[in-house]
Amino acid sequence: MAPTLTEKDFSQHLNSKFQLKLTDGVIELQLVEVTGYAALPTDQSGMERFSIFFDGPGLLPQGLYHLEHEHIGQLDLFLVPVSDDQRSYRYEAVFNSFK
């Protein structure tokens, strides 16, 4: 079983590139933001909640994608397109896990 990645793990690789494998090739996504969320009074104790944001070319539909990173390794993330500008699209992956 792969170790659970934390907000700190991703923060150490801010602005680095991830390779996203598609059936017809590979595109690069850049990790541009890591945002932690404060615990709410109603949250279960011991949870870590955070989001990571990638910028990349082309619009990908929301879904599960296989990514690779030179230091983190391989991981599958559910990405959701959240915004775009004239240069790129922004995607979010949300994490909720026990510390």
Secondary structure, DSSP 8 states (H G I E B T S, - for coil): ------HHHHHTTTT-EEEEEETTEEEEEEEEEEEE----TTS-TTEEEEEEEEEESS---SEEEEEEETTTEEEEEEEEEEEE-SS-EEEEEEEEEE-
